[in-house]
Amino acid sequence: MNNRLLIIGGLVILLFVLVVAYLVGLWAWIVLGVIVLLLLVLAVWDMTQRRHSILRNFPVIGHARYLLESIRPEIQQYFIERNVDGKPFDRDARSLVYSRSKGQDDHKAFGTERDTNRIGYEYLLHSTAPVPTPQPLPTVRIGGPDCLQPYDISLLNISSMSFGSLSKNAVLAMNKGAGMGGFIHETGEGGLTKFHRGNGADLFWEIGSGYFGCRTDDGHFNPERFAEKARLPEVKGITIKLSQGAKPGLGGVLPAAKVTEEIAEAREVPVGVDCISPASHSAFHTPREMVRFIGRLRELSGGKPIGIKFCVGSRTDVLAMCKAMWAERIAPDYIIIDGSEGGTGAAALEYQDNVGTPLTEGLMLVHNALVGTGLRHMIKIGAAGKIISGSDIVKRLIQGADFTMSARAMMMATGCIQAQKCHTNHCPVGVATQNPRLVRALDVEDKSHRVHNYHKLTVREAVQMMASMGVSNPSQLTTRMLRRRVDHLTTRSYASIYHWLREDELLTDPPRGWAADWAEADPDHFGEHAPLPSAAGPQWRDELTVETSALPLRDLRLAALARQAEDTGWPGAGEGPDGGAAPREKVPVGAGTGAGGTATKDRPGAGRSAAEGGGRGADEGVPQPRTGGLAPVRDASPATEGTQQDRGTRRAQTGSTPVVSDAPRPEGLPGD
């Protein structure tokens, strides 16, 4: 049936072309002949190539499938999705940024399109007696007891995006906008560049694992270069990036072909050589070494605020950092939490969708950890990840943040249309590309005013919302003011949904839900290392090794226990009080692995050492190598595959897909 329709359609089109050619004249026949010849060549190519099955079966017309697929995102975004359906940001959110950045009306008529009965819907509680909007707009002071140059930061700031990820015009536009608005522009780990300076903007210089801008020739930290730049007057703070939301725990490679002269100058790396961003820092490897590095940077910078930024992973790691802060009496001035839903950088889909803690959970975890260890009063918390509206700011302040950072909203204010082509170097508006032809379309002066407008109106709206809630200062916000629908009939406040730790609670009496992680947290190790209590017992496979078909399940279980006791000396092969297997002995979890003594407020990281049975003994929790697997084999032996030259010849003749090399995966232009 399909072939008949194709034949009929083709004949109709051919007849129409012949009629038009007859009416127009001879030159039309020539044009028609050229078109037919080109289509014939294309058809022959389609039928002989071997990469695309669709084109081999449906030559010429099969290209329509790839054409439609290429414009699918635009069709979906502009014609199909509803105002509240788009991802990562829906049309309402994007329109809000665009209208505010242009200084246009950002109101919307006829009520919300959100489903307020949906489980997970959140809303803020307004006051019956709102207060006047405070003037001037509130700021937050960053600077702990050891900071000599504290800084008053805005409630909303530009989150880290590197030059190289962004074009120079985009960096300049954001930087000038920050200068006009008096808020922070964080540089990104790509280095403190000439595009970040000279526009009146205050900077947070971000330092990643590559130490770009303060590195030695072999990629290690260079204290002299750091001190030189950290003492610049526009640098107001230094952020140590441990991980980022889009790809936590992953490094990257900027391929040599993309390391231009400008990028090489900014990162202080050779032109045309792969630029490596390791997955972890070489300047420190443990929580204790990390806080010592913080103290070193504070001294080198002349006492400026020093912070860390990471996407939360293990709660044990966060608690280990807190123990290290107490053990060394050194703490960062601020911590920026990046949610897994954040990320301007390109990353593998598996990382974007499955790795890292979302911002809400990560933010509350770090806030609770600092409160429970008595450190919250000296450390400010920033939230980064899908911050785009005034309500986003207020919600994050309630959940534990003191200020917020935004990246993609600032990109939209600069002209980004969410084309999601950041990693291809083909950004259509010149924001995330190094293509000079595309970059020149971004007018720096116009877009800097848009960044300024967006920031000013969004912060003003956030402060207005707090005034409507009866709050004149962010410090007055409480967890009772944010409610969440937990089922179709019930809403609950954040105060009742989540357990919030009391001041010093982890130091004095860790609650049951935190006790195991607190005991395991080690200021001298990152990672969860305590053996699991269930790791030493028999497995169900042991029961299958008992050669019997008549024994009941209870006897099979006892036989497995006896076999385990005989092989490993594990206790529990006898009868328990109820006639079943004897209960297993509990495997102790380390109660702290510091230098000695029990955990105290003065030294909460202290505990039993490994030799004293503190949970990190030489034989406890040691992973065993996997056995029983078979080495992978090729589908065909080398003898049947031919020589390398033959295989290369066949590949060239058939157009087959080339084999991916073993080189490191590139990070792409926006990989920072």
LUMDOTI-756930 format. One line per 10 residues: their letters; for each residue x, y, z of C-alpha. Coordinates in nm, 4 decimals. Layout:
<rs>
A) X/Y/Z | ...
</rs>
This chain:
<rs>
MNNRLLIIGG) 0.0000/0.0000/0.0000 | 0.2806/0.2396/0.0873 | 0.4634/0.1635/-0.2394 | 0.1454/0.2333/-0.4365 | 0.1051/0.5680/-0.2687 | 0.4686/0.6527/-0.3392 | 0.4328/0.5603/-0.7057 | 0.1098/0.7557/-0.7445 | 0.2561/1.0552/-0.5622 | 0.5689/1.0453/-0.7754
LVILLFVLVV) 0.3708/1.0295/-1.0983 | 0.1508/1.3210/-0.9927 | 0.4558/1.5336/-0.9079 | 0.6252/1.4373/-1.2355 | 0.3144/1.5258/-1.4328 | 0.2895/1.8612/-1.2583 | 0.6566/1.9372/-1.3322 | 0.6131/1.8418/-1.6990 | 0.3122/2.0692/-1.7357 | 0.4969/2.3605/-1.5760
AYLVGLWAWI) 0.8023/2.2959/-1.7936 | 0.5884/2.2848/-2.1081 | 0.4217/2.6147/-2.0226 | 0.7402/2.7965/-1.9233 | 0.9727/2.6961/-2.2036 | 1.3086/2.5411/-2.2900 | 1.5124/2.6784/-1.9959 | 1.2738/2.5093/-1.7555 | 1.3549/2.1738/-1.9191 | 1.7249/2.2371/-1.8610
VLGVIVLLLL) 1.6697/2.3181/-1.4938 | 1.4463/2.0128/-1.4611 | 1.7130/1.7935/-1.6199 | 1.9807/1.9156/-1.3773 | 1.7513/1.8532/-1.0793 | 1.6645/1.5029/-1.1992 | 2.0321/1.4247/-1.2563 | 2.1271/1.5413/-0.9039 | 1.8453/1.3386/-0.7503 | 1.9568/1.0354/-0.9488
VLAVWDMTQR) 2.3132/1.0710/-0.8192 | 2.1802/1.1090/-0.4649 | 1.9623/0.8002/-0.5067 | 2.2586/0.5903/-0.6237 | 2.4667/0.7138/-0.3286 | 2.1876/0.6371/-0.0813 | 2.1447/0.2816/-0.2114 | 2.5179/0.2013/-0.1991 | 2.6085/0.3533/0.1391 | 2.5846/0.1247/0.4435
RHSILRNFPV) 2.5497/0.3569/0.7426 | 2.1790/0.4420/0.7187 | 1.9239/0.1676/0.6623 | 1.6444/0.4174/0.5972 | 1.8285/0.5731/0.3047 | 1.9112/0.2345/0.1532 | 1.5465/0.1310/0.1607 | 1.4016/0.4724/0.0783 | 1.6566/0.6678/-0.1281 | 1.6126/1.0453/-0.1598
IGHARYLLES) 1.2823/1.0678/0.0291 | 1.4468/0.9134/0.3365 | 1.6326/1.2421/0.3884 | 1.3023/1.3976/0.4958 | 1.3244/1.1945/0.8153 | 1.6607/1.3500/0.9107 | 1.5397/1.6978/0.8146 | 1.2350/1.6701/1.0403 | 1.4460/1.5252/1.3209 | 1.6870/1.8200/1.3022
IRPEIQQYFI) 1.4092/2.0754/1.3530 | 1.2159/1.8701/1.6090 | 1.3402/2.0702/1.9148 | 1.2210/2.3955/1.7613 | 0.8833/2.2483/1.6650 | 0.8441/2.1001/2.0130 | 0.9465/2.4198/2.1907 | 0.7506/2.6715/1.9866 | 0.4406/2.4846/1.8706 | 0.3682/2.1781/2.0870
ERNVDGKPFD) 0.4676/2.2147/2.4520 | 0.2454/2.4032/2.6948 | 0.3676/2.7031/2.8929 | 0.4507/2.4864/3.1958 | 0.5805/2.1710/3.0242 | 0.9229/2.2577/2.8820 | 1.2507/2.1240/3.0184 | 1.4903/2.2220/3.1652 | 1.3043/2.5553/3.1780 | 0.9436/2.5915/3.0661
RDARSLVYSR) 0.8135/2.8764/2.8524 | 0.6754/3.0702/3.1488 | 1.0184/3.0729/3.3151 | 1.1972/3.1752/2.9971 | 0.9434/3.4463/2.9222 | 0.9873/3.5818/3.2735 | 1.3610/3.6261/3.2202 | 1.3209/3.7759/2.8744 | 1.0578/4.0282/2.9803 | 1.2460/4.1387/3.2927
SKGQDDHKAF) 1.5765/4.1690/3.1099 | 1.4103/4.3946/2.8517 | 1.2315/4.5980/3.1182 | 0.8914/4.4900/2.9853 | 0.5740/4.3940/3.1692 | 0.6218/4.0513/3.3297 | 0.2655/4.0052/3.4568 | 0.0334/3.7280/3.3423 | -0.3465/3.7295/3.3353 | -0.6225/3.4835/3.4195
GTERDTNRIG) -0.4583/3.2758/3.6913 | -0.1996/3.0027/3.7255 | -0.1626/2.7134/3.4824 | 0.0073/2.4995/3.7468 | -0.1730/2.1986/3.8889 | -0.2021/2.2992/4.2543 | -0.3361/1.9524/4.3458 | -0.0279/1.7749/4.2123 | 0.1780/1.5910/4.4745 | 0.4979/1.7887/4.5207
YEYLLHSTAP) 0.3407/2.1292/4.4543 | 0.4929/2.3906/4.6864 | 0.3693/2.7313/4.7956 | 0.4694/3.0133/5.0300 | 0.2532/3.1390/5.3167 | 0.1614/3.5070/5.3007 | 0.0882/3.7192/5.6063 | -0.2418/3.8778/5.6957 | -0.0394/4.1853/5.7900 | 0.2338/4.2352/5.5259
VPTPQPLPTV) 0.5210/4.4688/5.6046 | 0.6661/4.7458/5.3851 | 0.9335/4.6412/5.1369 | 1.2725/4.7187/5.2947 | 1.4974/4.9795/5.1348 | 1.7750/4.9398/5.0411 | 1.7586/4.5760/4.9320 | 1.9135/4.3409/5.1902 | 2.2566/4.1839/5.1452 | 2.4440/3.9085/5.3279
RIGGPDCLQP) 2.7862/3.9534/5.4892 | 3.0375/3.6814/5.4035 | 3.3360/3.6436/5.6329 | 3.4127/3.4130/5.9229 | 3.6254/3.4843/6.2296 | 3.9519/3.4533/6.0336 | 3.8435/3.6666/5.7372 | 4.0061/4.0090/5.7253 | 3.8135/4.1445/5.4252 | 3.4435/4.0447/5.4578
YDISLLNISS) 3.2081/4.1129/5.1688 | 2.8380/4.2020/5.1533 | 2.6878/3.9863/4.8786 | 2.3576/4.0258/4.6914 | 2.0769/3.7704/4.7270 | 2.1265/3.6776/4.3577 | 2.4573/3.6571/4.1699 | 2.6092/3.5193/3.8498 | 2.7181/3.1604/3.8981 | 3.0413/3.0215/3.7577
MSFGSLSKNA) 3.0736/2.9982/3.3788 | 3.4176/3.0010/3.2204 | 3.5463/3.1919/2.9241 | 3.5850/2.9133/2.6713 | 3.2482/2.7770/2.7730 | 3.1012/3.1209/2.7050 | 3.2063/3.3587/2.4316 | 3.4055/3.6692/2.5187 | 3.1041/3.8882/2.4359 | 2.8830/3.6911/2.6736
VLAMNKGAGM) 3.1410/3.7208/2.9536 | 3.1769/4.0934/2.8915 | 2.7993/4.1477/2.8901 | 2.7501/3.9631/3.2192 | 3.0500/4.1354/3.3747 | 2.9309/4.4829/3.2824 | 2.5797/4.3989/3.4034 | 2.7216/4.2861/3.7386 | 2.9207/4.6067/3.7598 | 2.6094/4.8185/3.7059
GGFIHETGEG) 2.4051/4.6173/3.9548 | 2.6681/4.5725/4.2253 | 2.6492/4.1936/4.2479 | 2.9054/3.9140/4.2177 | 3.0253/3.7624/3.8918 | 3.1887/3.4251/3.9571 | 3.4534/3.3512/3.6963 | 3.4253/2.9764/3.6460 | 3.7287/2.7506/3.6665 | 3.8565/2.8634/3.3231
GLTKFHRGNG) 4.0586/3.1396/3.4834 | 4.0508/3.5050/3.5771 | 4.0619/3.6626/3.2310 | 4.0946/4.0100/3.0835 | 3.7223/3.9945/3.0018 | 3.6399/3.9789/3.3730 | 3.8300/4.2937/3.4593 | 3.7927/4.6646/3.3989 | 3.4127/4.6819/3.3990 | 3.3513/4.7617/3.7658
ADLFWEIGSG) 3.2254/4.4138/3.8565 | 3.3101/4.2402/4.1844 | 3.4483/3.8908/4.1262 | 3.4601/3.5555/4.2976 | 3.7561/3.3791/4.1385 | 3.6810/3.0080/4.1026 | 3.9698/2.7626/4.1163 | 3.9146/2.4098/3.9903 | 4.1273/2.0986/3.9768 | 4.3202/2.2358/3.6770
YFGCRTDDGH) 4.4275/2.5492/3.8714 | 4.3895/2.7576/3.5562 | 4.5448/3.0973/3.6044 | 4.7528/2.9839/3.9028 | 4.9234/2.6658/3.7878 | 5.2710/2.5363/3.7326 | 5.3806/2.3975/3.3978 | 5.2871/2.0458/3.5093 | 4.9368/2.1500/3.6235 | 4.9859/2.1829/3.9995
FNPERFAEKA) 4.8925/2.4758/4.2226 | 5.1250/2.7777/4.1998 | 5.1036/2.9869/4.5192 | 5.2973/3.2816/4.3761 | 5.0683/3.3205/4.0748 | 4.7652/3.2772/4.2983 | 4.8733/3.5456/4.5441 | 4.9417/3.7882/4.2586 | 4.5872/3.7603/4.1215 | 4.3995/3.7007/4.4474
RLPEVKGITI) 4.5094/4.0391/4.5813 | 4.3591/4.2293/4.2858 | 4.1017/4.4798/4.4179 | 3.8134/4.3430/4.2065 | 3.8614/3.9912/4.3443 | 3.6356/3.9801/4.6522 | 3.6535/3.6077/4.7247 | 3.7966/3.2749/4.6048 | 3.5876/2.9624/4.5433 | 3.7449/2.6152/4.5388
KLSQGAKPGL) 3.5379/2.3997/4.3036 | 3.5199/2.0374/4.4158 | 3.2448/1.9291/4.1751 | 2.9572/2.0674/3.9702 | 2.5957/1.9722/3.9256 | 2.5973/1.8564/3.5636 | 2.8827/1.6094/3.6079 | 2.9893/1.5609/3.9708 | 3.3002/1.3489/4.0139 | 3.3997/1.3895/3.6490
GGVLPAAKVT) 3.6899/1.5766/3.4932 | 3.7227/1.6837/3.1333 | 3.9457/1.7512/2.8373 | 3.9309/2.0609/2.6197 | 4.0646/1.9220/2.2893 | 4.3766/2.0792/2.1438 | 4.1875/2.2098/1.8406 | 3.9691/2.4255/2.0669 | 4.2543/2.5722/2.2739 | 4.2825/2.9062/2.0937
EEIAEAREVP) 4.5306/3.1790/2.1773 | 4.2764/3.3662/2.3921 | 4.1750/3.0535/2.5852 | 4.5403/2.9522/2.6276 | 4.6210/3.2986/2.7633 | 4.3316/3.2843/3.0102 | 4.4098/2.9344/3.1350 | 4.7874/2.9672/3.1126 | 4.8250/2.6544/2.9022 | 5.0024/2.5964/2.5686
VGVDCISPAS) 4.8132/2.6751/2.2478 | 4.6993/2.3707/2.0551 | 4.7561/2.1213/2.3384 | 4.4845/1.9240/2.5192 | 4.3738/2.1143/2.8303 | 4.3122/1.8631/3.1109 | 4.0751/1.9197/3.4028 | 4.1342/1.6288/3.6450 | 3.8454/1.4774/3.8362 | 4.0013/1.5679/4.1731
HSAFHTPREM) 4.2481/1.8162/4.3192 | 4.6200/1.7484/4.3475 | 4.6670/2.0089/4.6256 | 4.4668/1.8004/4.8752 | 4.3221/1.4507/4.9054 | 4.1512/1.4417/5.2467 | 3.9100/1.6699/5.4355 | 4.1887/1.7720/5.6716 | 4.4186/1.8655/5.3830 | 4.1307/2.0540/5.2196
VRFIGRLREL) 4.0680/2.2826/5.5173 | 4.4411/2.3428/5.5496 | 4.4401/2.4456/5.1827 | 4.1554/2.6865/5.2622 | 4.3671/2.8432/5.5353 | 4.6622/2.8699/5.2995 | 4.4548/3.0485/5.0332 | 4.3140/3.2875/5.2942 | 4.6665/3.3803/5.3990 | 4.7917/3.4187/5.0394
SGGKPIGIKF) 4.4926/3.6360/4.9435 | 4.5368/3.8757/5.2318 | 4.2414/3.7527/5.4364 | 3.9715/3.7512/5.1678 | 3.6692/3.5165/5.1948 | 3.7486/3.1602/5.0859 | 3.4714/2.9168/4.9970 | 3.4108/2.5752/4.8472 | 3.1579/2.4668/4.5881 | 3.0325/2.1136/4.5304
CVGSRTDVLA) 2.7367/1.8984/4.4381 | 2.6518/1.6910/4.7448 | 2.7287/1.3217/4.7241 | 2.7935/1.1219/5.0399 | 2.6630/1.2630/5.3668 | 2.9623/1.1006/5.5315 | 3.1914/1.3238/5.3248 | 3.0070/1.6368/5.4381 | 3.0359/1.5315/5.8020 | 3.4036/1.4460/5.7521
MCKAMWAERI) 3.4587/1.8035/5.6311 | 3.2887/1.9342/5.9461 | 3.5111/1.7166/6.1665 | 3.8170/1.8396/5.9806 | 3.7112/2.2015/6.0366 | 3.6917/2.1425/6.4105 | 4.0129/1.9405/6.4184 | 4.2141/2.2099/6.2370 | 4.0183/2.5125/6.3638 | 3.9868/2.6301/6.0013
APDYIIIDGS) 3.6552/2.6792/5.8235 | 3.5539/2.8213/5.4849 | 3.3730/3.1531/5.4857 | 3.1030/3.0187/5.2543 | 2.9895/2.6964/5.0884 | 2.8048/2.6971/4.7546 | 2.5832/2.3938/4.6971 | 2.5294/2.3025/4.3321 | 2.2237/2.0884/4.2653 | 2.2384/1.7974/4.0235
EGGTGAAALE) 1.9665/1.9690/3.8187 | 2.2072/2.2562/3.7515 | 2.4723/2.2715/3.4867 | 2.5585/2.4884/3.1897 | 2.8355/2.2454/3.0969 | 2.7870/1.9534/2.8609 | 2.7973/1.6098/3.0206 | 2.7041/1.2512/2.9471 | 2.3320/1.1830/2.9800 | 2.3994/0.9222/3.2489
YQDNVGTPLT) 2.5645/1.1858/3.4678 | 2.3034/1.4539/3.4087 | 2.0148/1.2186/3.4865 | 2.1527/0.9861/3.7532 | 2.4507/1.1259/3.9467 | 2.4484/1.3813/4.2266 | 2.2037/1.5115/4.4873 | 1.9267/1.7541/4.3822 | 1.9580/2.1041/4.5245 | 1.6759/2.0820/4.7801
EGLMLVHNAL) 1.8145/1.7707/4.9511 | 2.1775/1.8787/4.9202 | 2.1105/2.2252/5.0561 | 1.9198/2.1014/5.3608 | 2.1808/1.8315/5.4276 | 2.4700/2.0799/5.4417 | 2.2665/2.3292/5.6464 | 2.1767/2.0562/5.8975 | 2.5357/1.9315/5.9145 | 2.6695/2.2799/5.9916
VGTGLRHMIK) 2.3990/2.3462/6.2517 | 2.4534/2.0093/6.4181 | 2.8274/2.0674/6.4427 | 2.8014/2.4244/6.5697 | 2.9579/2.5773/6.2567 | 2.6572/2.7370/6.0888 | 2.6966/3.0813/6.2432 | 3.0390/3.1348/6.0849 | 2.9748/2.9803/5.7398 | 2.7331/3.1250/5.4847
IGAAGKIISG) 2.5621/2.8941/5.2324 | 2.4920/2.9705/4.8674 | 2.2486/2.7764/4.6472 | 2.3070/2.7207/4.2741 | 2.0874/2.5216/4.0376 | 1.7780/2.6378/3.8429 | 1.7448/2.9660/4.0335 | 1.5416/3.1849/3.8016 | 1.2613/3.3741/3.9822 | 1.1988/3.5631/4.3045
SDIVKRLIQG) 1.0096/3.2652/4.4468 | 1.3099/3.0409/4.3749 | 1.5266/3.2730/4.5838 | 1.2816/3.2772/4.8764 | 1.2393/2.8975/4.8740 | 1.6145/2.8386/4.8818 | 1.6564/3.0849/5.1692 | 1.3928/2.8922/5.3657 | 1.5645/2.5606/5.2879 | 1.8917/2.6798/5.4373
ADFTMSARAM) 2.0695/2.9152/5.1946 | 2.1870/3.2698/5.2676 | 2.2265/3.3765/4.9035 | 2.1789/3.2293/4.5556 | 2.3752/3.1941/4.2327 | 2.2295/3.1603/3.8833 | 2.3975/3.0654/3.5550 | 2.1386/2.9704/3.2930 | 1.9043/3.2562/3.3844 | 2.1921/3.4978/3.3252
MMATGCIQAQ) 2.2586/3.3264/2.9932 | 1.8944/3.3833/2.8970 | 1.9210/3.7468/2.9993 | 2.2206/3.7648/2.7647 | 2.0155/3.6203/2.4790 | 2.0196/3.2394/2.5225 | 1.7107/3.0732/2.3674 | 1.7642/2.7258/2.5230 | 1.8712/2.5781/2.1900 | 2.0787/2.3228/2.3898
KCHTNHCPVG) 2.3675/2.3393/2.1422 | 2.6208/2.4712/2.3944 | 2.8686/2.1864/2.3408 | 2.8569/2.1970/1.9584 | 3.0121/2.5430/1.9092 | 2.6989/2.6323/1.7095 | 2.5093/2.8439/1.9638 | 2.2756/3.0463/1.7374 | 2.2865/3.3603/1.9550 | 2.6606/3.3758/2.0244
VATQNPRLVR) 2.6473/3.3006/2.3988 | 2.8149/2.9579/2.4210 | 3.0405/2.9490/2.1160 | 3.3829/3.0635/2.0006 | 3.2742/3.1038/1.6371 | 3.3549/3.4688/1.5542 | 3.0674/3.4960/1.3082 | 2.8154/3.3887/1.5723 | 2.9780/3.5825/1.8564 | 2.9613/3.9170/1.6747
ALDVEDKSHR) 2.5792/3.9023/1.6814 | 2.5821/3.9445/2.0613 | 2.5884/4.3171/2.1342 | 2.7723/4.3675/2.4639 | 2.6207/4.7033/2.5588 | 2.2607/4.5991/2.4981 | 2.2945/4.2621/2.6731 | 2.4755/4.4096/2.9743 | 2.1730/4.6315/3.0397 | 1.9507/4.3237/3.0137
VHNYHKLTVR) 2.1571/4.1355/3.2726 | 2.1355/4.4361/3.5051 | 1.7575/4.4714/3.4552 | 1.6914/4.1024/3.5149 | 1.8921/4.0958/3.8383 | 1.7395/4.4154/3.9769 | 1.3771/4.3198/3.9072 | 1.4147/3.9589/4.0271 | 1.5782/4.0527/4.3593 | 1.3181/4.3257/4.4066
EAVQMMASMG) 1.0413/4.0679/4.3498 | 1.2008/3.8277/4.6006 | 1.2164/4.1005/4.8669 | 0.8569/4.1996/4.7862 | 0.7462/3.8377/4.8374 | 0.9188/3.8298/5.1761 | 0.7388/4.1515/5.2712 | 0.4083/3.9870/5.1734 | 0.5025/3.7051/5.4109 | 0.5485/3.9563/5.6930
VSNPSQLTTR) 0.9285/3.9423/5.6770 | 1.1551/4.2461/5.6463 | 1.4839/4.0523/5.6509 | 1.5764/3.7067/5.5110 | 1.6947/3.5980/5.8571 | 1.3290/3.6033/5.9719 | 1.2212/3.3325/5.7266 | 1.1299/2.9978/5.8851 | 1.0636/2.6492/5.7545 | 0.6963/2.6841/5.8519
MLRRRVDHLT) 0.6493/2.9380/5.5712 | 0.7022/2.6846/5.2879 | 0.4472/2.4080/5.2425 | 0.4445/2.1045/5.0153 | 0.1560/1.8835/4.9013 | 0.2410/1.5313/5.0204 | -0.0790/1.3628/4.8972 | -0.4047/1.4672/4.7341 | -0.5614/1.5648/5.0682 | -0.2665/1.6881/5.2747
TRSYASIYHW) -0.0084/1.9645/5.2723 | 0.2690/1.9943/5.5284 | 0.5297/2.2562/5.6060 | 0.9010/2.1961/5.5680 | 0.9244/2.2203/5.9457 | 0.7205/1.9005/5.9842 | 0.8279/1.7088/5.6727 | 1.2000/1.7135/5.7465 | 1.4045/1.6627/6.0617 | 1.6064/1.9752/6.1401
LREDELLTDP) 1.9035/1.9333/6.3741 | 1.9521/2.1494/6.6818 | 2.2661/2.3514/6.7450 | 2.5581/2.1197/6.8414 | 2.3309/1.8125/6.8316 | 2.5855/1.6017/6.6412 | 2.8551/1.6931/6.8911 | 2.6528/1.6001/7.1972 | 2.3896/1.3410/7.1098 | 2.3715/1.2428/6.7391
PRGWAADWAE) 2.0153/1.1449/6.6424 | 1.9537/0.7921/6.5226 | 1.9300/0.8856/6.1555 | 2.2682/1.0602/6.1627 | 2.4620/0.8564/6.4176 | 2.6054/0.5933/6.1822 | 2.7278/0.8487/5.9273 | 2.8661/1.0719/6.2026 | 3.0568/0.7789/6.3538 | 3.1954/0.6792/6.0149
ADPDHFGEHA) 3.2966/1.0318/5.9068 | 3.6747/1.0582/5.9120 | 3.8652/1.3885/5.8757 | 4.1489/1.1966/5.7124 | 3.9464/1.0173/5.4467 | 3.6812/1.0957/5.1870 | 3.4291/0.8216/5.1112 | 3.2158/0.5701/5.2939 | 3.4496/0.3064/5.4257 | 3.2819/0.1270/5.7182
PLPSAAGPQW) 3.1907/-0.2387/5.6520 | 2.8210/-0.3111/5.6232 | 2.6792/-0.5425/5.8937 | 2.5170/-0.7633/5.6298 | 2.8366/-0.8232/5.4344 | 2.9642/-1.1266/5.6321 | 2.6614/-1.3576/5.6370 | 2.5704/-1.6491/5.4096 | 2.4039/-1.5858/5.0749 | 2.1084/-1.7580/4.9211
RDELTVETSA) 2.3423/-1.9302/4.6740 | 2.4912/-2.1222/4.9680 | 2.1593/-2.2996/5.0189 | 2.1640/-2.4271/4.6618 | 2.4947/-2.6067/4.7248 | 2.3332/-2.8428/4.9768 | 2.2611/-3.1654/4.7881 | 1.9090/-3.2488/4.9000 | 1.5638/-3.2200/4.7513 | 1.3584/-3.3132/5.0546
LPLRDLRLAA) 1.4853/-3.0819/5.3268 | 1.2522/-2.7994/5.4297 | 1.3652/-2.4367/5.3840 | 1.4527/-2.4058/5.7571 | 1.6958/-2.6995/5.7353 | 1.8443/-2.5638/5.4150 | 1.9125/-2.2362/5.5946 | 2.0763/-2.4130/5.8912 | 2.2916/-2.6160/5.6548 | 2.4073/-2.2972/5.4856
LARQAEDTGW) 2.4916/-2.1425/5.8245 | 2.6878/-2.4514/5.9261 | 2.8783/-2.4454/5.5963 | 2.9617/-2.0771/5.6465 | 3.0827/-2.1375/6.0038 | 3.3014/-2.4262/5.8889 | 3.4611/-2.2277/5.6057 | 3.5098/-1.8893/5.7733 | 3.4617/-1.9391/6.1451 | 3.1601/-1.7077/6.1372
PGAGEGPDGG) 2.9492/-1.7614/6.4531 | 2.5836/-1.8439/6.4173 | 2.5641/-2.2065/6.2992 | 2.3650/-2.3261/6.5974 | 2.0023/-2.2938/6.6980 | 1.8638/-1.9649/6.8179 | 1.6188/-1.9290/7.1012 | 1.3263/-1.9639/6.8607 | 1.4558/-2.2786/6.7031 | 1.5993/-2.0979/6.4035
AAPREKVPVG) 1.9455/-1.9854/6.3229 | 2.1393/-1.8146/6.5966 | 2.1559/-1.4417/6.5553 | 2.4656/-1.2957/6.3928 | 2.7109/-1.0868/6.5857 | 2.6848/-0.7221/6.4994 | 2.9772/-0.5814/6.3047 | 3.0781/-0.2571/6.4764 | 3.0805/0.0605/6.2721 | 3.3793/0.2876/6.3400
AGTGAGGTAT) 3.2995/0.5414/6.6054 | 3.5398/0.7968/6.4712 | 3.8892/0.7724/6.3343 | 4.0723/1.0752/6.4568 | 4.3915/1.0934/6.6523 | 4.2522/0.9355/6.9671 | 3.9917/0.9721/7.2382 | 3.6187/1.0096/7.2021 | 3.4478/1.2762/6.9931 | 3.4057/1.6035/7.1743
KDRPGAGRSA) 3.3070/1.9529/7.0778 | 3.6692/2.0576/7.1056 | 3.7811/1.7798/6.8786 | 3.4820/1.5991/6.7254 | 3.7002/1.4299/6.4678 | 3.8815/1.2371/6.7398 | 3.8023/0.8733/6.8051 | 3.9607/0.5327/6.8106 | 4.2390/0.4784/6.5650 | 4.2406/0.1887/6.3189
AEGGGRGADE) 4.4690/-0.0106/6.5433 | 4.2286/0.0385/6.8345 | 3.9287/-0.0911/6.6449 | 3.7891/0.2394/6.5247 | 3.6196/0.1107/6.2103 | 3.9095/0.1294/5.9647 | 4.1011/-0.1854/6.0600 | 4.3160/-0.3616/5.8048 | 4.0758/-0.6549/5.7616 | 3.7414/-0.4808/5.7986
GVPQPRTGGL) 3.5371/-0.3988/5.4942 | 3.8149/-0.4884/5.2470 | 3.6410/-0.5468/4.9118 | 3.7071/-0.8860/4.7560 | 3.7900/-0.9155/4.3865 | 3.5157/-1.0464/4.1631 | 3.5748/-1.4004/4.0419 | 3.4201/-1.6414/3.8010 | 3.3915/-1.4018/3.5086 | 3.5238/-1.4780/3.1622
APVRDASPAT) 3.7467/-1.2505/2.9601 | 3.5654/-1.0864/2.6698 | 3.6265/-1.2433/2.3287 | 3.6038/-1.0955/1.9852 | 3.3229/-1.1940/1.7513 | 3.5791/-1.3191/1.5059 | 3.9384/-1.4268/1.5329 | 4.2118/-1.2095/1.3838 | 4.2658/-1.4708/1.1180 | 3.9134/-1.4264/0.9842
EGTQQDRGTR) 3.9112/-1.0485/1.0075 | 4.1945/-0.9798/0.7631 | 4.4752/-0.7329/0.8028 | 4.4382/-0.3861/0.9449 | 4.4863/-0.2442/0.5976 | 4.2112/-0.4685/0.4582 | 3.9714/-0.3636/0.7334 | 4.0447/0.0021/0.6688 | 3.9848/-0.0501/0.2964 | 3.6492/-0.2200/0.3563
RAQTGSTPVV) 3.5459/0.0601/0.5931 | 3.6244/0.3234/0.3302 | 3.4334/0.1338/0.0623 | 3.1211/0.0670/0.2651 | 3.1047/0.3899/0.4634 | 3.0693/0.1983/0.7908 | 3.0832/0.3780/1.1267 | 3.4448/0.4219/1.2448 | 3.5529/0.2719/1.5761 | 3.5759/0.5242/1.8610
SDAPRPEGLP) 3.9318/0.5770/1.9831 | 4.0531/0.5169/2.3386 | 4.1478/0.8843/2.3900 | 3.9847/1.0713/2.6835 | 3.6384/1.2043/2.6105 | 3.6448/1.5782/2.5382 | 3.4587/1.8104/2.7693 | 3.3352/2.0272/2.4836 | 3.3443/2.4046/2.4899 | 3.1006/2.4490/2.7799
GD) 3.2473/2.1740/2.9940 | 3.3494/2.3842/3.2952
</rs>
